[in-house]
């Protein structure tokens, strides 16, 4: 018959701060948090496995010790004296600090005598117990009077004596303490390891992301208007190096295109200004012949004819002014 009252376990909860940290923050911080979470999860799994395996191993060893000790007691006669604080035959048997206890019970279940720590009823608490049928004989202790005036000789069932039950128990408190210490140590080591891994991940991530950071800084400079900004290529290798070179070529082409557009715009502005000045000059030059022609026409309307002593000279003057206007208009057209 076996009763196991040992209890163990652990409870892990994730904090909202970790979720907020993963949802917002720089990439190195996120990667460090993810690495720490992965290490913590792995360490938690290892801690649980270590807890279960260690507990199982120590429990098996305790069962073997209890069975061995019980077999030792039932294989040869032994005596139990009242008030004994140690179970008989335990010297050199229990090297782990575990405490054995025995009880001799009558056939009706009455406890006749016990040795060692008191075992809770039905093996409660953190005790393993084994019950074996035995024969016992009571012996009066001379010069002792009272409830504890008898010692008992316990033998196997093949020897003469009264029928009874030998109940042997083993305290598992030391096993629980050992497993708890191991669990605490694993948790502390896991926490330290998670912090170290998070710090290392953040540092390594910053080093690996330096080219990307330089690309982002160059992009910010270009967006601010510095078209001559370029990505440094001294330590840019692999895919990042190829990306940096491609972006530099793109920036160079964009700078050249924008420069050409700026030059074309400046040339267009100069051409427009020259055209404006030419039109203004031509208009100014056209005013004189136009005013002459207008005066002749006005004179003609007022006189009812040419009224001029030399009509050929007047027509020649009109022709000259018309030719001059034609030349000005041609010059303006050619510009």
C-alpha positions as CSV (number, residue, x, y, z in Angstrom):
1,X,0.0,0.0,0.0
2,X,1.4,3.4,-1.0
3,X,0.3,6.9,-0.3
4,X,2.1,9.9,-2.0
5,X,1.3,13.3,-0.6
6,X,4.1,15.3,-2.4
7,X,2.9,18.3,-4.3
8,X,4.8,20.5,-6.8
9,X,4.2,22.8,-9.8
10,X,4.6,26.3,-11.2
11,X,2.6,29.0,-12.9
12,X,3.8,31.3,-15.6
13,X,2.1,34.5,-16.8
14,X,3.0,36.9,-19.5
15,X,2.8,40.6,-18.8
16,X,1.1,43.2,-20.8
17,X,4.3,45.3,-20.8
18,X,6.0,42.7,-23.0
19,X,3.1,42.8,-25.5
20,X,3.3,46.6,-25.6
21,X,7.1,46.4,-26.1
22,X,6.7,44.1,-29.1
23,X,3.9,46.2,-30.6
24,X,5.9,49.5,-30.4
25,X,9.6,50.3,-30.3
26,X,12.6,50.1,-32.4
27,X,13.6,46.9,-34.3
28,X,16.6,46.1,-32.0
29,X,14.3,46.4,-29.0
30,X,11.7,44.1,-30.6
31,X,14.2,41.5,-31.6
32,X,15.8,41.6,-28.1
33,X,12.3,41.1,-26.5
34,X,11.5,38.3,-28.9
35,X,14.9,36.6,-28.1
36,X,14.3,37.0,-24.4
37,X,10.8,35.6,-24.7
38,X,12.0,32.6,-26.6
39,X,14.8,31.9,-24.1
40,X,12.4,32.3,-21.2
41,X,9.9,29.9,-22.9
42,X,12.7,27.4,-23.5
43,X,14.0,27.8,-20.0
44,X,10.5,27.4,-18.6
45,X,10.1,24.2,-20.5
46,X,13.5,22.9,-19.3
47,X,12.6,23.9,-15.7
48,X,9.3,22.0,-15.8
49,X,11.0,19.0,-17.4
50,X,13.8,19.1,-14.8
51,X,11.2,19.4,-12.0
52,X,9.3,16.4,-13.2
53,X,12.3,14.2,-14.0
54,X,14.1,15.0,-10.7
55,X,10.9,14.4,-8.7
56,X,10.3,11.1,-10.6
57,X,13.9,10.0,-10.0
58,X,13.9,10.9,-6.3
59,X,10.5,9.3,-5.8
60,X,11.7,6.0,-7.5
61,X,14.8,6.1,-5.3
62,X,12.7,6.7,-2.2
63,X,10.4,3.8,-3.1
64,X,13.4,1.5,-3.6
65,X,14.8,2.6,-0.2
66,X,11.5,2.0,1.5
67,X,11.0,-1.4,-0.1
68,X,14.6,-2.3,0.7
69,X,14.2,-1.2,4.3
70,X,10.9,-3.0,4.7
71,X,12.4,-6.2,3.3
72,X,15.3,-5.9,5.7
73,X,12.9,-5.6,8.7
74,X,10.7,-8.5,7.7
75,X,13.6,-10.8,6.8
76,X,15.0,-11.1,10.3
77,X,13.6,-10.5,13.8
78,X,14.1,-7.1,15.5
79,X,13.0,-5.4,18.6
80,X,11.2,-2.2,19.1
81,X,11.5,-0.3,22.4
82,X,9.1,2.5,23.6
83,X,10.3,6.0,23.2
84,X,12.8,5.1,20.4
85,X,13.4,8.2,18.2
86,X,15.0,6.2,15.4
87,X,13.7,3.2,13.5
88,X,15.8,0.0,14.0
89,X,18.4,-0.8,11.4
90,X,18.5,2.6,9.8
91,X,22.2,3.3,10.6
92,X,24.0,3.7,7.3
93,X,20.9,3.0,5.3
94,X,19.6,6.5,4.7
95,X,22.3,8.7,3.5
96,X,20.0,11.4,2.1
97,X,18.6,12.8,5.3
98,X,15.2,11.0,4.8
99,X,13.5,9.8,8.0
100,X,12.1,6.3,8.4
101,X,9.3,5.5,10.8
102,X,7.8,2.2,11.9
103,X,4.6,1.2,13.7
104,X,3.5,-2.1,15.1
105,X,-0.2,-2.6,15.1
106,X,-2.4,-5.3,16.5
107,X,-4.8,-7.3,14.3
108,X,-7.5,-4.8,15.2
109,X,-5.5,-1.8,14.0
110,X,-4.5,-0.6,17.5
111,X,-1.0,1.0,17.5
112,X,1.1,-0.9,19.9
113,X,4.4,0.9,19.5
114,X,6.2,3.1,17.1
115,X,9.8,4.3,16.4
116,X,10.9,7.4,14.6
117,X,8.8,10.4,13.5
118,X,5.0,10.0,13.7
119,X,3.4,9.0,10.4
120,X,0.1,10.8,9.6
121,X,-2.9,8.6,9.3
122,X,-3.1,6.7,6.0
123,X,0.2,8.2,4.9
124,X,-1.0,11.8,4.6
125,X,1.2,14.8,4.2
126,X,4.5,13.9,2.4
127,X,5.0,10.3,3.4
128,X,5.3,7.0,1.6
129,X,4.1,4.0,3.6
130,X,4.2,0.2,3.2
131,X,2.2,-2.2,5.4
132,X,3.3,-5.8,5.8
133,X,1.8,-8.7,7.9
134,X,4.0,-9.8,10.8
135,X,4.0,-11.8,14.0
136,X,5.0,-10.1,17.2
137,X,5.7,-10.9,20.9
138,X,5.4,-8.5,23.8
139,X,8.1,-8.5,26.5
140,X,7.7,-6.7,29.9
141,X,10.5,-4.4,30.7
142,X,11.7,-5.0,34.3
143,X,11.4,-2.1,36.8
144,X,9.3,-0.1,34.3
145,X,5.6,0.5,35.1
146,X,3.1,2.4,33.0
147,X,1.9,2.5,29.4
148,X,5.4,2.0,28.0
149,X,6.5,-1.0,30.0
150,X,6.6,-3.4,27.1
151,X,9.0,-3.9,24.2
152,X,8.1,-5.9,21.1
153,X,9.9,-8.5,19.1
154,X,8.8,-8.5,15.5
155,X,9.3,-11.5,13.2
156,X,8.0,-12.8,9.9
157,X,4.7,-14.6,9.5
158,X,6.4,-18.0,9.6
159,X,7.6,-17.4,13.2
160,X,5.4,-17.9,16.3
161,X,3.6,-14.9,17.8
162,X,0.6,-12.8,17.5
163,X,-0.6,-11.6,14.1
164,X,-0.2,-7.9,13.4
165,X,0.8,-5.3,10.9
166,X,4.1,-3.6,10.4
167,X,3.6,-0.1,8.9
168,X,6.8,1.5,7.6
169,X,6.9,5.1,6.4
170,X,9.4,7.3,4.7
171,X,9.3,11.1,5.0
172,X,9.5,12.8,1.6
173,X,10.0,16.4,2.9
174,X,13.6,16.4,1.9
175,X,12.7,15.3,-1.6
176,X,10.2,18.2,-1.9
177,X,12.8,20.7,-0.6
178,X,15.4,19.4,-3.0
179,X,13.1,19.7,-6.0
180,X,11.9,23.2,-4.9
181,X,15.6,24.3,-4.6
182,X,16.3,22.9,-8.0
183,X,13.3,24.7,-9.5
184,X,14.3,28.0,-7.9
185,X,17.8,27.7,-9.2
186,X,16.6,26.9,-12.7
187,X,14.3,29.9,-12.7
188,X,17.0,32.2,-11.5
189,X,19.5,30.9,-14.1
190,X,16.8,31.2,-16.8
191,X,16.1,34.8,-15.9
192,X,19.8,35.7,-16.0
193,X,20.2,33.9,-19.3
194,X,17.2,35.7,-20.8
195,X,18.6,39.0,-19.7
196,X,22.0,38.2,-21.2
197,X,20.5,36.9,-24.4
198,X,18.3,40.0,-24.7
199,X,21.3,42.3,-24.2
200,X,23.4,40.4,-26.7
201,X,20.6,40.3,-29.2
202,X,20.1,44.1,-28.9
203,X,23.8,44.7,-29.4
204,X,24.2,42.3,-32.3
205,X,21.0,43.7,-33.9
206,X,22.3,47.2,-33.7
207,X,25.6,46.2,-35.3
208,X,23.8,44.3,-38.1
209,X,21.4,47.1,-38.7
210,X,24.0,49.9,-39.0
211,X,23.9,49.7,-42.9
212,X,20.1,50.0,-42.8
213,X,20.4,52.9,-40.3
214,X,22.8,54.7,-42.7
215,X,20.4,54.1,-45.6
216,X,17.5,55.6,-43.5
217,X,19.7,58.6,-42.6
218,X,20.6,59.1,-46.3
219,X,16.9,58.9,-47.3
220,X,16.0,61.5,-44.6
221,X,18.8,63.8,-46.0
222,X,17.5,63.4,-49.5
223,X,13.9,64.1,-48.4
224,X,15.2,67.2,-46.7
225,X,16.6,68.5,-50.0
226,X,20.2,67.3,-50.0
227,X,20.4,65.5,-53.3
228,X,24.2,65.0,-53.0
229,X,23.8,62.7,-50.0
230,X,25.0,59.1,-50.6
231,X,25.1,55.9,-48.6
232,X,28.6,55.0,-47.2
233,X,29.9,51.8,-48.7
234,X,32.9,51.1,-46.6
235,X,31.3,48.3,-44.6
236,X,28.4,47.5,-46.7
237,X,28.6,43.9,-47.9
238,X,26.3,41.2,-49.2
239,X,22.7,42.0,-49.9
240,X,22.9,45.3,-47.9
241,X,25.9,46.4,-50.0
242,X,24.1,45.6,-53.3
243,X,21.1,47.5,-52.0
244,X,23.2,50.5,-51.0
245,X,25.0,50.6,-54.4
246,X,21.7,50.4,-56.2
247,X,20.2,53.2,-54.2
248,X,23.3,55.3,-54.7
249,X,23.0,54.8,-58.5
250,X,19.3,55.7,-58.3
251,X,20.1,58.8,-56.3
252,X,22.8,59.9,-58.8
253,X,20.4,59.4,-61.7
254,X,17.7,61.3,-59.9
255,X,20.2,64.1,-59.1
256,X,21.3,64.3,-62.7
257,X,17.7,64.3,-63.9
258,X,16.7,67.0,-61.5
259,X,19.8,69.1,-62.5
260,X,18.9,68.7,-66.2
261,X,15.4,69.7,-65.4
262,X,16.6,72.7,-63.5
263,X,18.9,73.8,-66.3
264,X,16.1,73.4,-68.8
265,X,13.8,75.4,-66.7
266,X,16.4,78.1,-66.3
267,X,17.0,78.1,-70.1
268,X,13.3,78.4,-70.7
269,X,13.1,81.3,-68.3
270,X,16.0,83.0,-70.1
271,X,14.4,82.4,-73.5
272,X,11.1,83.7,-72.3
273,X,12.8,86.8,-70.9
274,X,14.7,87.4,-74.2
275,X,11.4,87.0,-76.1
276,X,9.7,89.4,-73.8
277,X,12.5,92.0,-74.3
278,X,12.4,91.4,-78.1
279,X,8.7,91.9,-78.3
280,X,8.9,95.0,-76.1
281,X,11.7,96.4,-78.3
282,X,9.9,95.6,-81.5
283,X,6.7,97.2,-80.2
284,X,8.6,100.3,-79.3
285,X,10.2,100.5,-82.8
286,X,6.8,100.0,-84.4
287,X,5.4,103.0,-82.7
288,X,7.1,105.5,-85.0
289,X,6.1,104.1,-88.4
290,X,2.6,103.4,-87.1
291,X,2.3,106.9,-85.8
292,X,3.6,108.3,-89.2
293,X,1.1,106.2,-91.1
294,X,-1.7,107.2,-88.7
295,X,-0.8,110.9,-89.2
296,X,-0.9,110.6,-93.0
297,X,-4.2,108.9,-92.9
298,X,-5.6,111.5,-90.6
299,X,-4.2,114.2,-92.9
300,X,-5.9,112.5,-95.9
301,X,-9.3,112.4,-94.2
302,X,-9.1,116.0,-93.1
303,X,-8.1,117.4,-96.5
304,X,-10.3,115.2,-98.6
305,X,-7.2,114.0,-100.6
306,X,-3.5,114.1,-100.5
307,X,-3.3,117.9,-100.9
308,X,0.4,117.5,-101.3
309,X,2.6,119.2,-103.8
310,X,4.6,116.0,-104.2
311,X,2.3,112.9,-104.1
312,X,5.1,110.6,-105.3
313,X,7.3,111.7,-102.3
314,X,4.4,111.1,-100.0
315,X,3.8,107.6,-101.4
316,X,7.6,106.9,-101.1
317,X,7.5,107.9,-97.4
318,X,4.5,105.6,-96.8
319,X,6.4,102.8,-98.6
320,X,9.5,103.3,-96.4
321,X,7.5,103.2,-93.2
322,X,5.7,100.0,-94.4
323,X,9.0,98.4,-95.3
324,X,10.4,99.3,-91.9
325,X,7.4,97.7,-90.2
326,X,7.8,94.6,-92.3
327,X,11.4,94.3,-91.3
328,X,10.5,94.7,-87.6
329,X,7.8,92.1,-87.8
330,X,10.2,89.6,-89.7
331,X,12.9,90.2,-87.0
332,X,10.4,89.5,-84.3
333,X,9.2,86.3,-86.1
334,X,12.7,85.0,-86.5
335,X,13.4,85.3,-82.8
